[in-house]
Amino acid sequence: MMKKILVVDDEPSISMLIEYNLKSSGFNVMSVSDGEAVFDAVNTFRPDLIVLDLMLPKVDGFQVCKQLRTSGNMVPIIMLTALHDLSDKIAGLDIGADDYMTKPFSPQELVSRIQAILRRAAAFPPLTENEPLTIGSIEIQPEQRQVTLEGRPVELTPKEFDLLLFLLKHQGKVLSRQQLLRGVWDYHFLGDTRIVDVHISHLRDKIEKNARNPEYIVTIRNVGYKLTDPSSREAAAR
C-alpha cells in the first residue's frame, strides 16, 4: 500500500519541491501551509509520516508536534528548520520529533530519511509470541510496544522504544553512535551524531534512578553506549 506523507510548509516553492520528489518516489502526498491545518489533515488523511516545518503561521511546528504527542498521536515526524542553533534542534527532539533536517537540504536525502524511518516502523511487526524482555527492573512487551519500570508504565516515544529495544537486543555490547544510527534510524547521519546523544539522554531520564549516574545505559568514553543489568553487577560485587 502506498505510504502517505503529510508535508507542512508555508513556502510554496519548498512544499512543491518536497511534494514532487516524494510523489516521484511512490508516496501519496498531502500538503498544508499552516500549523492549524495539520490537525484536520491528520484526522482525515491519516499520514504515515509528517514532514513539519518549524516556522509556520497560526501554530508553529513546535506546538504542532507537542500537541500531537500530548494527544497520544505518535506518527513519525521529521522537522525542517532554518535555525542552525543546536539548541533549537534539540528542542524539537525534546517534544517528540523523530528527526530533523536543516534548510537548505537535499530533497533526495529527505526521501532517504523518510524511507529509513518507515522501514524501521515496518521492522517491528506483531510477534507470534509475546514473551516479555527484561533487564533489571525493566520489562518490555514488544508486541504492545510497552515498557514498565518496577511495574510502573513508562511512556516512551516510538524512537525511544526502538532505541531501548535495540540496546536490549545487544545487551552488554558496546555500540558506537554510528552503529545506533544504522540500527535504530537506519541511515548514516552525515556529520552529526548528536541526535543519538539526545535520545539517550531522554531515555535515561525515564528509566534511570539517577540520569547523571546511569545504571542501565552506560557511556563508554570516546566509543558509544552499552546497556547493562545493574542487578548482575550487584550480584557480582557480593
N, CA, C and O of each residue as an XYZ file, in Angstrom:
952
protein
N       0.844     -1.194      0.000
C       0.000      0.000      0.000
C       0.881      1.245      0.000
O       1.896      1.300      0.693
N       0.482      2.241     -0.782
C       1.254      3.474     -0.889
C       1.254      4.221      0.444
O       0.196      4.488      1.014
N       2.439      4.554      0.932
C       2.560      5.273      2.190
C       2.175      6.745      2.001
O       2.430      7.348      0.959
N       1.549      7.301      3.049
C       1.030      8.667      2.976
C       1.898      9.618      3.789
O       2.170      9.379      4.966
N       2.327     10.697      3.145
C       3.185     11.696      3.780
C       2.459     13.036      3.799
O       1.973     13.502      2.768
N       2.388     13.654      4.980
C       1.825     14.989      5.116
C       2.975     15.992      5.163
O       3.841     15.903      6.033
N       2.987     16.944      4.235
C       4.018     17.975      4.163
C       3.423     19.276      4.694
O       2.379     19.729      4.226
N       4.101     19.873      5.679
C       3.610     21.108      6.297
C       4.679     22.182      6.151
O       5.683     22.167      6.863
N       4.464     23.110      5.231
C       5.427     24.188      4.989
C       4.690     25.348      4.347
O       3.863     25.137      3.461
N       4.977     26.578      4.781
C       4.277     27.747      4.251
C       5.001     28.386      3.076
O       4.541     29.399      2.549
N       6.124     27.815      2.657
C       6.830     28.314      1.478
C       6.447     27.439      0.287
O       6.890     26.293      0.208
N       5.628     27.954     -0.652
C       5.133     27.131     -1.768
C       6.239     26.453     -2.563
O       6.085     25.305     -2.980
N       7.358     27.153     -2.779
C       8.429     26.557     -3.590
C       9.019     25.327     -2.905
O       9.310     24.328     -3.563
N       9.194     25.398     -1.588
C       9.741     24.248     -0.847
C       8.719     23.130     -0.791
O       9.055     21.964     -0.994
N       7.479     23.480     -0.517
C       6.422     22.478     -0.442
C       6.277     21.731     -1.762
O       6.136     20.508     -1.774
N       6.312     22.471     -2.880
C       6.192     21.841     -4.198
C       7.387     20.958     -4.504
O       7.235     19.888     -5.093
N       8.592     21.401     -4.104
C       9.802     20.610     -4.329
C       9.734     19.288     -3.567
O      10.038     18.228     -4.114
N       9.331     19.367     -2.297
C       9.216     18.148     -1.488
C       8.154     17.227     -2.071
O       8.373     16.024     -2.218
N       7.001     17.802     -2.402
C       5.898     17.000     -2.932
C       6.297     16.295     -4.222
O       5.990     15.118     -4.409
N       6.982     17.015     -5.118
C       7.416     16.420     -6.383
C       8.323     15.215     -6.145
O       8.130     14.160     -6.749
N       9.321     15.374     -5.257
C      10.273     14.297     -5.013
C       9.624     13.108     -4.311
O       9.973     11.960     -4.584
N       8.686     13.378     -3.413
C       8.005     12.281     -2.722
C       7.097     11.513     -3.669
O       7.072     10.283     -3.651
N       6.352     12.235     -4.492
C       5.481     11.549     -5.456
C       6.308     10.746     -6.456
O       5.917      9.648     -6.853
N       7.454     11.299     -6.862
C       8.335     10.573     -7.788
C       8.880      9.298     -7.161
O       9.256      8.362     -7.867
N       8.923      9.264     -5.805
C       9.422      8.084     -5.092
C       8.292      7.139     -4.677
O       8.519      6.175     -3.947
N       7.080      7.419     -5.145
C       5.988      6.484     -4.917
C       5.133      6.744     -3.689
O       4.393      5.859     -3.259
N       5.219      7.937     -3.116
C       4.413      8.267     -1.940
C       3.130      8.999     -2.335
O       3.075      9.692     -3.351
N       2.104      8.823     -1.506
C       0.877      9.605     -1.595
C       1.088     10.829     -0.705
O       1.352     10.687      0.489
N       0.974     12.027     -1.274
C       1.375     13.239     -0.560
C       0.209     14.215     -0.428
O      -0.550     14.437     -1.372
N       0.089     14.791      0.768
C      -0.837     15.896      1.002
C      -0.040     17.036      1.605
O       0.835     16.805      2.440
N      -0.333     18.287      1.190
C       0.393     19.444      1.705
C      -0.572     20.430      2.346
O      -1.670     20.661      1.841
N      -0.149     21.006      3.466
C      -0.867     22.118      4.090
C       0.156     23.191      4.423
O       1.351     22.912      4.522
N      -0.324     24.435      4.597
C       0.615     25.548      4.699
C       0.634     26.245      6.051
O       1.357     27.227      6.221
N      -0.145     25.761      7.021
C      -0.075     26.352      8.353
C      -0.301     25.285      9.412
O      -0.859     24.220      9.147
N       0.151     25.606     10.625
C       0.105     24.620     11.689
C      -1.293     24.237     12.113
O      -1.526     23.104     12.535
N      -2.227     25.164     12.008
C      -3.595     24.888     12.427
C      -4.253     23.823     11.559
O      -5.081     23.047     12.035
N      -3.874     23.793     10.268
C      -4.483     22.845      9.328
C      -3.995     21.414      9.531
O      -4.585     20.471      9.004
N      -2.918     21.257     10.295
C      -2.333     19.923     10.470
C      -3.313     18.968     11.136
O      -3.423     17.810     10.734
N      -4.021     19.444     12.144
C      -4.824     18.543     12.965
C      -5.987     17.937     12.182
O      -6.284     16.752     12.332
N      -6.647     18.744     11.345
C      -7.686     18.187     10.482
C      -7.085     17.224      9.471
O      -7.663     16.175      9.186
N      -5.913     17.584      8.924
C      -5.262     16.725      7.933
C      -4.873     15.374      8.535
O      -4.994     14.336      7.885
N      -4.407     15.402      9.776
C      -4.035     14.155     10.442
C      -5.255     13.252     10.599
O      -5.157     12.039     10.414
N      -6.392     13.830     10.934
C      -7.612     13.037     11.151
C      -8.200     12.507      9.850
O      -8.726     11.394      9.816
N      -8.118     13.294      8.777
C      -8.737     12.880      7.517
C      -7.791     12.098      6.616
O      -8.189     11.098      6.019
N      -6.553     12.542      6.516
C      -5.572     11.919      5.623
C      -4.869     10.728      6.283
O      -4.461      9.790      5.598
N      -4.729     10.766      7.599
C      -4.069      9.726      8.383
C      -2.684      9.383      7.819
O      -2.468      8.273      7.332
N      -1.757     10.332      7.887
C      -0.429     10.116      7.291
C       0.388      9.072      8.041
O       0.197      8.849      9.237
N       1.298      8.441      7.314
C       2.257      7.518      7.927
C       3.457      8.277      8.474
O       4.199      7.748      9.302
N       3.656      9.513      8.019
C       4.773     10.347      8.468
C       4.449     11.798      8.131
O       3.762     12.079      7.149
N       4.957     12.728      8.969
C       4.764     14.159      8.736
C       6.121     14.828      8.551
O       7.032     14.642      9.358
N       6.246     15.608      7.479
C       7.393     16.500      7.293
C       6.926     17.875      7.749
O       6.058     18.477      7.116
N       7.491     18.374      8.836
C       6.933     19.531      9.536
C       7.945     20.670      9.638
O       8.981     20.533     10.288
N       7.637     21.789      8.993
C       8.470     22.982      9.138
C       8.224     23.601     10.511
O       7.110     23.537     11.031
N       9.259     24.198     11.097
C       9.105     24.800     12.424
C       8.443     26.166     12.370
O       7.584     26.469     13.198
N       8.830     26.994     11.405
C       8.345     28.376     11.339
C       7.081     28.424     10.493
O       7.144     28.574      9.273
N       5.933     28.294     11.152
C       4.647     28.235     10.465
C       3.709     29.320     10.984
O       3.809     29.726     12.141
N       2.797     29.790     10.131
C       1.780     30.718     10.621
C       0.739     30.002     11.489
O       0.569     28.785     11.411
N       0.053     30.789     12.314
C      -1.035     30.344     13.189
C      -0.533     29.507     14.351
O      -0.628     29.930     15.503
N       0.002     28.324     14.065
C       0.565     27.469     15.121
C       1.922     26.980     14.628
O       2.002     26.359     13.568
N       3.001     27.251     15.385
C       4.330     26.867     14.895
C       4.562     25.364     15.032
O       3.813     24.657     15.706
N       5.612     24.905     14.379
C       5.897     23.470     14.341
C       6.141     22.864     15.700
O       5.762     21.718     15.942
N       6.772     23.617     16.605
C       6.997     23.109     17.960
C       5.669     22.771     18.628
O       5.520     21.701     19.218
N       4.697     23.693     18.535
C       3.405     23.488     19.178
C       2.617     22.369     18.504
O       1.922     21.605     19.173
N       2.725     22.273     17.175
C       2.052     21.177     16.462
C       2.553     19.828     16.970
O       1.768     18.942     17.307
N       3.871     19.695     17.017
C       4.462     18.438     17.470
C       4.065     18.141     18.911
O       3.688     17.016     19.236
N       4.149     19.137     19.759
C       3.819     18.954     21.171
C       2.371     18.531     21.351
O       2.084     17.627     22.136
N       1.443     19.179     20.627
C       0.031     18.834     20.761
C      -0.264     17.438     20.258
O      -1.065     16.718     20.856
N       0.375     17.044     19.161
C       0.183     15.687     18.651
C       0.652     14.653     19.667
O      -0.042     13.671     19.932
N       1.837     14.883     20.235
C       2.381     13.922     21.199
C       1.552     13.902     22.493
O       1.321     12.839     23.069
N       1.115     15.067     22.937
C       0.306     15.140     24.160
C      -1.015     14.401     23.983
O      -1.536     13.815     24.932
N      -1.552     14.430     22.771
C      -2.817     13.743     22.499
C      -2.639     12.244     22.278
O      -3.614     11.516     22.096
N      -1.379     11.785     22.296
C      -1.111     10.361     22.121
C      -0.835      9.952     20.692
O      -0.663      8.764     20.422
N      -0.786     10.900     19.761
C      -0.503     10.587     18.363
C       1.012     10.484     18.178
O       1.732     11.466     18.360
N       1.492      9.293     17.816
C       2.923      9.044     17.707
C       3.382      8.881     16.259
O       4.388      8.222     15.997
N       2.643      9.485     15.312
C       3.063      9.437     13.914
C       4.485      9.988     13.813
O       4.780     11.017     14.421
N       5.371      9.337     13.066
C       6.742      9.851     12.924
C       6.758     11.261     12.345
O       5.988     11.581     11.440
N       7.648     12.102     12.880
C       7.757     13.493     12.443
C       9.214     13.817     12.127
O      10.103     13.602     12.951
N       9.443     14.337     10.922
C      10.736     14.915     10.567
C      10.558     16.422     10.545
O       9.736     16.937      9.788
N      11.314     17.130     11.361
C      11.216     18.581     11.419
C      12.181     19.228     10.429
O      13.322     18.794     10.274
N      11.702     20.261      9.774
C      12.542     21.079      8.904
C      12.766     22.411      9.593
O      11.811     23.032     10.060
N      13.995     22.854      9.664
C      14.284     24.107     10.345
C      15.327     24.920      9.601
O      16.298     24.383      9.067
N      15.102     26.243      9.577
C      16.111     27.157      9.053
C      17.029     27.609     10.166
O      17.971     28.367      9.935
N      16.752     27.141     11.389
C      17.544     27.513     12.555
C      18.735     26.576     12.670
O      18.574     25.355     12.675
N      19.921     27.142     12.761
C      21.131     26.324     12.789
C      21.635     26.086     14.209
O      22.588     25.332     14.409
N      21.010     26.714     15.183
C      21.420     26.547     16.572
C      21.041     25.142     17.040
O      19.891     24.725     16.899
N      22.001     24.422     17.590
C      21.746     23.051     18.043
C      20.641     23.004     19.084
O      19.890     22.031     19.137
N      20.525     24.041     19.917
C      19.504     24.033     20.960
C      18.106     24.011     20.365
O      17.198     23.426     20.955
N      17.913     24.637     19.205
C      16.607     24.613     18.552
C      16.292     23.218     18.018
O      15.149     22.764     18.075
N      17.318     22.546     17.501
C      17.105     21.188     17.007
C      16.793     20.242     18.167
O      15.913     19.388     18.068
N      17.523     20.407     19.257
C      17.289     19.572     20.432
C      15.895     19.818     20.992
O      15.236     18.889     21.460
N      15.442     21.077     20.945
C      14.095     21.393     21.432
C      13.045     20.604     20.660
O      12.066     20.137     21.241
N      13.245     20.454     19.357
C      12.326     19.660     18.550
C      12.330     18.201     18.957
O      11.275     17.574     19.055
N      13.506     17.663     19.193
C      13.613     16.268     19.636
C      13.019     16.105     21.031
O      12.429     15.070     21.340
N      13.172     17.121     21.867
C      12.655     17.070     23.233
C      11.149     16.862     23.271
O      10.636     16.198     24.172
N      10.437     17.423     22.301
C       8.983     17.322     22.330
C       8.462     16.179     21.466
O       7.255     16.056     21.258
N       9.371     15.340     20.960
C       8.918     14.103     20.338
C       9.159     13.936     18.860
O       8.689     12.959     18.278
N       9.888     14.870     18.212
C      10.223     14.670     16.802
C      11.183     13.491     16.661
O      11.988     13.225     17.554
N      11.092     12.790     15.536
C      11.957     11.634     15.304
C      13.276     12.025     14.658
O      14.281     11.335     14.827
N      13.277     13.120     13.923
C      14.473     13.507     13.178
C      14.323     14.976     12.789
O      13.240     15.550     12.902
N      15.406     15.570     12.335
C      15.346     16.948     11.852
C      16.297     17.117     10.687
O      17.285     16.392     10.566
N      15.993     18.079      9.830
C      16.879     18.470      8.747
C      16.929     19.987      8.703
O      15.920     20.657      8.925
N      18.109     20.525      8.415
C      18.304     21.965      8.374
C      18.232     22.474      6.939
O      18.870     21.920      6.044
N      17.447     23.536      6.723
C      17.377     24.169      5.404
C      18.652     24.962      5.130
O      19.199     25.562      6.055
N      19.143     24.985      3.892
C      18.656     24.218      2.740
C      19.055     22.746      2.863
O      20.069     22.428      3.484
N      18.275     21.864      2.281
C      18.526     20.439      2.398
C      18.393     19.777      1.028
O      17.834     20.347      0.091
N      18.911     18.587      0.942
C      18.793     17.810     -0.289
C      17.453     17.061     -0.286
O      17.188     16.291      0.637
N      16.606     17.272     -1.300
C      15.347     16.532     -1.355
C      15.565     15.018     -1.376
O      14.771     14.259     -0.819
N      16.655     14.589     -2.027
C      16.945     13.164     -2.075
C      17.282     12.615     -0.693
O      16.910     11.491     -0.355
N      17.995     13.421      0.106
C      18.298     12.969      1.463
C      17.028     12.913      2.296
O      16.862     11.997      3.101
N      16.133     13.870      2.119
C      14.862     13.844      2.844
C      14.091     12.574      2.504
O      13.554     11.915      3.394
N      14.035     12.233      1.236
C      13.354     10.995      0.825
C      14.004      9.792      1.496
O      13.313      8.891      1.971
N      15.331      9.780      1.534
C      16.052      8.669      2.168
C      15.737      8.589      3.658
O      15.563      7.496      4.196
N      15.662      9.731      4.325
C      15.332      9.748      5.753
C      13.924      9.200      5.984
O      13.698      8.408      6.899
N      12.982      9.631      5.147
C      11.603      9.154      5.260
C      11.543      7.648      5.058
O      10.903      6.940      5.836
N      12.203      7.158      4.021
C      12.208      5.717      3.754
C      12.825      4.944      4.910
O      12.364      3.857      5.256
N      13.876      5.512      5.508
C      14.545      4.851      6.630
C      13.620      4.746      7.837
O      13.534      3.692      8.467
N      12.927      5.842      8.162
C      12.022      5.828      9.315
C      10.880      4.850      9.088
O      10.495      4.124     10.004
N      10.335      4.822      7.881
C       9.236      3.904      7.592
C       9.710      2.454      7.602
O       8.965      1.563      8.009
N      10.944      2.209      7.157
C      11.493      0.843      7.244
C      11.613      0.408      8.688
O      11.306     -0.735      9.028
N      12.064      1.329      9.549
C      12.194      0.992     10.968
C      10.834      0.672     11.566
O      10.710     -0.255     12.366
N       9.801      1.439     11.181
C       8.459      1.174     11.694
C       7.978     -0.201     11.249
O       7.328     -0.914     12.013
N       8.301     -0.575     10.002
C       7.885     -1.885      9.487
C       8.721     -3.014     10.057
O       8.344     -4.181      9.947
N       9.849     -2.684     10.664
C      10.752     -3.718     11.192
C      10.276     -4.285     12.519
O      10.876     -5.224     13.042
N       9.201     -3.722     13.071
C       8.676     -4.207     14.344
C       7.228     -4.661     14.183
O       6.327     -4.089     14.795
N       6.998     -5.704     13.350
C       5.638     -6.208     13.198
C       5.214     -6.961     14.452
O       6.059     -7.305     15.279
N       3.918     -7.221     14.603
C       3.477     -8.019     15.748
C       4.181     -9.369     15.791
O       4.369    -10.003     14.753
N       4.565     -9.805     16.961
C       5.280    -11.059     17.123
C       4.293    -12.201     17.317
O       3.205    -12.005     17.859
N       4.674    -13.386     16.875
C       3.805    -14.538     17.080
C       3.788    -14.954     18.538
O       2.798    -15.511     19.013
N       4.853    -14.695     19.241
C       4.915    -14.949     20.671
C       5.242    -13.637     21.374
O       6.183    -12.933     21.008
N       4.450    -13.331     22.381
C       4.646    -12.055     23.059
C       5.348    -12.265     24.388
O       4.814    -11.920     25.442
N       6.539    -12.829     24.337
C       7.317    -13.045     25.544
C       7.953    -11.729     25.965
O       8.624    -11.088     25.155
N       7.760    -11.312     27.207
C       8.376    -10.058     27.650
C       9.890    -10.172     27.711
O      10.429    -11.242     27.992
N      10.566     -9.080     27.450
C      12.010     -8.993     27.565
C      12.324     -8.195     28.821
O      11.720     -7.149     29.058
N      13.251     -8.672     29.617
C      13.546     -7.990     30.874
C      15.037     -7.729     31.032
O      15.884     -8.472     30.536
N      15.321     -6.650     31.737
C      16.679     -6.361     32.186
C      16.537     -5.572     33.482
O      15.930     -4.502     33.491
N      17.078     -6.077     34.551
C      16.910     -5.435     35.844
C      15.440     -5.311     36.189
O      14.712     -6.304     36.197
N      15.005     -4.101     36.473
C      13.601     -3.842     36.819
C      12.780     -3.392     35.623
O      11.623     -2.999     35.775
N      13.374     -3.446     34.425
C      12.684     -3.010     33.215
C      12.097     -4.219     32.495
O      12.773     -5.232     32.314
N      10.839     -4.106     32.089
C      10.201     -5.147     31.287
C       9.643     -4.517     30.015
O       8.978     -3.482     30.059
N       9.927     -5.161     28.877
C       9.453     -4.674     27.581
C       8.507     -5.705     26.978
O       8.832     -6.889     26.887
N       7.330     -5.236     26.567
C       6.390     -6.064     25.812
C       6.487     -5.632     24.344
O       5.883     -4.630     23.962
N       7.238     -6.372     23.515
C       7.484     -5.909     22.137
C       6.220     -5.741     21.305
O       6.107     -4.773     20.553
N       5.265     -6.665     21.425
C       4.076     -6.595     20.577
C       3.236     -5.361     20.901
O       2.757     -4.668     20.003
N       3.066     -5.100     22.182
C       2.299     -3.916     22.587
C       3.135     -2.642     22.582
O       2.609     -1.538     22.724
N       4.459     -2.814     22.413
C       5.393     -1.686     22.466
C       5.213     -0.919     23.773
O       5.107      0.307     23.795
N       5.185     -1.680     24.852
C       5.016     -1.102     26.181
C       6.225     -1.424     27.049
O       6.849     -2.476     26.913
N       6.539     -0.491     27.946
C       7.673     -0.649     28.857
C       7.198     -0.344     30.274
O       6.462      0.616     30.503
N       7.629     -1.174     31.216
C       7.369     -0.892     32.626
C       8.692     -0.895     33.386
O       9.627     -1.621     33.049
N       8.739     -0.059     34.421
C       9.897      0.023     35.305
C       9.399     -0.204     36.725
O       8.623      0.587     37.260
N       9.862     -1.306     37.330
C       9.396     -1.701     38.659
C       7.875     -1.779     38.689
O       7.241     -1.390     39.670
N       7.295     -2.289     37.595
C       5.860     -2.488     37.500
C       5.060     -1.273     37.078
O       3.852     -1.375     36.866
N       5.710     -0.122     36.952
C       5.002      1.100     36.570
C       5.249      1.386     35.087
O       6.379      1.262     34.614
N       4.196      1.769     34.349
C       4.370      2.048     32.921
C       5.286      3.236     32.676
O       5.255      4.224     33.410
N       6.100      3.125     31.635
C       6.997      4.197     31.219
C       6.556      4.655     29.834
O       6.472      3.849     28.907
N       6.275      5.949     29.695
C       5.825      6.492     28.414
C       7.038      6.849     27.551
O       7.768      7.795     27.846
N       7.238      6.085     26.491
C       8.342      6.333     25.566
C       7.796      6.748     24.210
O       6.724      6.302     23.801
N       8.538      7.604     23.513
C       8.209      7.894     22.123
C       8.569      6.666     21.286
O       9.330      5.817     21.749
N       8.038      6.552     20.060
C       8.400      5.398     19.219
C       9.910      5.243     19.043
O      10.428      4.127     19.072
N      10.609      6.351     18.862
C      12.060      6.250     18.651
C      12.778      5.830     19.924
O      13.739      5.064     19.862
N      12.332      6.314     21.073
C      12.924      5.892     22.346
C      12.701      4.400     22.567
O      13.590      3.697     23.048
N      11.509      3.921     22.214
C      11.231      2.487     22.345
C      12.155      1.682     21.441
O      12.750      0.699     21.880
N      12.278      2.091     20.184
C      13.153      1.378     19.248
C      14.597      1.356     19.749
O      15.291      0.345     19.635
N      15.033      2.474     20.301
C      16.401      2.576     20.810
C      16.609      1.635     21.990
O      17.616      0.929     22.049
N      15.667      1.617     22.931
C      15.789      0.725     24.091
C      15.760     -0.734     23.652
O      16.537     -1.546     24.153
N      14.874     -1.073     22.726
C      14.787     -2.451     22.251
C      16.070     -2.872     21.544
O      16.543     -3.994     21.727
N      16.633     -1.977     20.737
C      17.882     -2.282     20.032
C      19.018     -2.487     21.030
O      19.810     -3.418     20.883
N      19.103     -1.629     22.041
C      20.128     -1.787     23.071
C      19.958     -3.110     23.810
O      20.937     -3.793     24.109
N      18.709     -3.468     24.103
C      18.459     -4.709     24.835
C      18.847     -5.930     24.007
O      19.374     -6.908     24.536
N      18.582     -5.864     22.707
C      18.952     -6.987     21.837
C      20.464     -7.149     21.733
O      20.955     -8.210     21.346
N      21.208     -6.084     22.084
C      22.670     -6.129     22.056
C      23.221     -5.893     23.467
O      24.272     -5.278     23.649
N      22.489     -6.396     24.445
C      22.855     -6.178     25.846
C      24.306     -6.564     26.123
O      24.762     -7.641     25.741
N      25.017     -5.663     26.794
C      26.399     -5.928     27.167
C      27.411     -5.597     26.092
O      28.616     -5.629     26.341
N      26.929     -5.275     24.885
C      27.836     -4.951     23.781
C      27.979     -3.440     23.663
O      26.989     -2.712     23.742
N      29.197     -2.974     23.477
C      29.431     -1.544     23.284
C      29.037     -1.176     21.857
O      29.542     -1.758     20.897
N      28.137     -0.210     21.725
C      27.645      0.213     20.418
C      28.064      1.655     20.160
O      27.835      2.535     20.989
N      28.673      1.885     19.017
C      29.061      3.251     18.659
C      27.825      4.037     18.241
O      26.776      3.456     17.964
N      27.952      5.343     18.198
C      26.835      6.173     17.753
C      26.450      5.841     16.318
O      25.267      5.834     15.980
N      27.430      5.568     15.479
C      27.130      5.211     14.092
C      26.369      3.888     14.020
O      25.459      3.741     13.205
N      26.738      2.921     14.872
C      26.005      1.659     14.895
C      24.563      1.868     15.329
O      23.650      1.237     14.796
N      24.358      2.751     16.295
C      23.000      3.041     16.742
C      22.209      3.754     15.656
O      21.021      3.485     15.477
N      22.853      4.660     14.930
C      22.173      5.335     13.823
C      21.747      4.337     12.754
O      20.634      4.410     12.233
N      22.634      3.413     12.436
C      22.291      2.416     11.419
C      21.202      1.476     11.917
O      20.300      1.104     11.167
N      21.293      1.091     13.203
C      20.357      0.102     13.723
C      18.995      0.655     14.075
O      17.988     -0.036     13.923
N      18.946      1.899     14.547
C      17.685      2.473     15.034
C      17.086      3.457     14.033
O      15.874      3.469     13.818
N      17.942      4.287     13.419
C      17.453      5.248     12.431
C      17.581      4.717     11.009
O      16.951      5.236     10.088
N      18.391      3.692     10.835
C      18.549      3.017      9.549
C      19.201      3.901      8.493
O      18.898      3.778      7.307
N      20.096      4.794      8.918
C      20.867      5.544      7.943
C      22.156      6.037      8.579
O      22.317      6.018      9.800
N      23.062      6.477      7.731
C      24.303      7.098      8.181
C      24.040      8.593      8.317
O      23.783      9.273      7.324
N      24.102      9.093      9.514
C      23.858     10.515      9.754
C      25.104     11.283      9.354
O      26.191     11.053      9.884
N      24.931     12.200      8.410
C      26.089     12.860      7.830
C      26.605     13.981      8.721
O      26.009     15.056      8.777
N      27.706     13.736      9.414
C      28.413     14.805     10.092
C      27.989     15.116     11.504
O      28.704     15.847     12.190
N      26.864     14.605     11.987
C      26.385     14.986     13.315
C      25.650     13.809     13.942
O      24.554     13.449     13.512
N      26.253     13.220     14.948
C      25.642     12.066     15.611
C      24.999     12.449     16.939
O      24.649     11.576     17.732
N      24.841     13.747     17.187
C      24.299     14.166     18.489
C      22.836     13.807     18.650
O      22.319     13.827     19.767
N      22.155     13.477     17.561
C      20.776     13.024     17.673
C      20.706     11.773     18.558
O      19.731     11.577     19.283
N      21.737     10.933     18.495
C      21.797      9.750     19.361
C      21.920     10.175     20.813
O      21.204      9.660     21.671
N      22.813     11.102     21.098
C      23.025     11.550     22.475
C      21.748     12.147     23.071
O      21.447     11.938     24.246
N      21.008     12.887     22.255
C      19.771     13.489     22.747
C      18.761     12.421     23.136
O      18.144     12.507     24.198
N      18.587     11.414     22.285
C      17.625     10.348     22.591
C      18.090      9.488     23.768
O      17.270      9.042     24.571
N      19.394      9.254     23.873
C      19.916      8.521     25.031
C      19.614      9.301     26.304
O      19.214      8.715     27.309
N      19.803     10.613     26.269
C      19.524     11.451     27.433
C      18.059     11.368     27.832
O      17.742     11.249     29.016
N      17.160     11.430     26.847
C      15.729     11.331     27.146
C      15.390      9.972     27.752
O      14.613      9.876     28.701
N      15.983      8.931     27.190
C      15.722      7.582     27.679
C      16.220      7.412     29.107
O      15.543      6.803     29.936
N      17.383      7.940     29.391
C      17.911      7.884     30.760
C      16.991      8.602     31.742
O      16.766      8.121     32.852
N      16.463      9.749     31.335
C      15.564     10.498     32.223
C      14.354      9.660     32.623
O      13.775      9.866     33.689
N      13.975      8.716     31.766
C      12.761      7.953     32.009
C      12.990      6.613     32.694
O      12.087      6.097     33.352
N      14.204      6.031     32.550
C      14.403      4.688     33.108
C      15.462      4.628     34.209
O      15.554      3.624     34.916
N      16.256      5.678     34.365
C      17.323      5.645     35.362
C      16.871      6.308     36.670
O      16.127      7.288     36.653
N      17.325      5.769     37.787
C      17.073      6.418     39.072
C      17.806      7.750     39.139
O      17.288      8.730     39.674
N      19.012      7.775     38.591
C      19.817      8.995     38.552
C      20.445      9.085     37.163
O      21.412      8.389     36.855
N      19.873      9.958     36.332
C      20.340     10.063     34.945
C      21.790     10.517     34.850
O      22.459     10.250     33.853
N      22.286     11.212     35.895
C      23.686     11.666     35.894
C      24.647     10.530     36.236
O      25.837     10.598     35.926
N      24.125      9.496     36.872
C      24.939      8.329     37.221
C      24.183      7.074     36.801
O      23.707      6.321     37.650
N      24.072      6.849     35.495
C      23.185      5.786     34.991
C      23.656      4.380     35.343
O      24.851      4.086     35.360
N      22.682      3.526     35.621
C      22.960      2.117     35.908
C      22.729      1.234     34.686
O      23.388      0.208     34.522
N      21.795      1.635     33.835
C      21.441      0.812     32.681
C      22.244      1.197     31.434
O      22.987      0.380     30.891
N      22.090      2.434     30.990
C      22.756      2.864     29.759
C      24.055      3.567     30.123
O      24.063      4.730     30.526
N      25.135      2.844     29.973
C      26.453      3.316     30.408
C      27.194      3.923     29.220
O      27.214      3.353     28.128
N      27.798      5.074     29.444
C      28.619      5.704     28.407
C      30.010      5.090     28.412
O      30.659      4.998     29.454
N      30.452      4.677     27.248
C      31.824      4.205     27.065
C      32.573      5.329     26.359
O      32.369      5.580     25.172
N      33.426      5.987     27.098
C      34.045      7.218     26.612
C      34.748      7.029     25.270
O      35.483      6.064     25.059
N      34.501      7.974     24.376
C      35.092      8.015     23.028
C      34.638      6.866     22.134
O      35.159      6.690     21.033
N      33.659      6.078     22.612
C      33.176      4.957     21.782
C      31.676      5.068     21.556
O      31.229      5.262     20.425
N      30.892      4.944     22.633
C      29.444      4.951     22.476
C      28.741      4.587     23.774
O      29.032      5.145     24.832
N      27.803      3.638     23.676
C      26.978      3.280     24.822
C      26.830      1.767     24.944
O      27.003      1.018     23.982
N      26.503      1.345     26.173
C      26.281     -0.075     26.431
C      25.139     -0.216     27.428
O      25.078      0.513     28.418
N      24.228     -1.164     27.164
C      23.146     -1.452     28.102
C      23.589     -2.578     29.032
O      23.991     -3.648     28.576
N      23.512     -2.328     30.329
C      23.954     -3.301     31.318
C      22.833     -3.580     32.318
O      21.902     -2.788     32.465
N      22.941     -4.709     32.997
C      21.969     -5.111     34.017
C      22.550     -4.767     35.385
O      23.497     -5.419     35.825
N      22.006     -3.757     36.067
C      22.575     -3.373     37.361
C      22.481     -4.468     38.408
O      23.331     -4.549     39.295
N      21.452     -5.317     38.318
C      21.320     -6.405     39.308
C      22.444     -7.425     39.144
O      22.879     -8.025     40.127
N      22.918     -7.627     37.918
C      24.028     -8.547     37.681
C      25.312     -7.990     38.272
O      26.111     -8.732     38.844
N      25.513     -6.684     38.134
C      26.709     -6.073     38.705
C      26.687     -6.149     40.235
O      27.714     -6.375     40.876
N      25.490     -5.955     40.803
C      25.369     -6.029     42.256
C      25.685     -7.428     42.767
O      26.340     -7.600     43.795
N      25.196     -8.442     42.013
C      25.450     -9.819     42.427
C      26.924    -10.158     42.319
O      27.469    -10.862     43.169
N      27.577     -9.650     41.261
C      28.996     -9.932     41.075
C      29.856     -9.251     42.146
O      30.947     -9.721     42.469
N      29.348     -8.135     42.691
C      30.115     -7.395     43.670
C      30.047     -8.025     45.062
O      30.848     -7.699     45.938
N      29.088     -8.928     45.258
C      28.938     -9.536     46.587
C      30.032    -10.574     46.847
O      30.062    -11.185     47.915
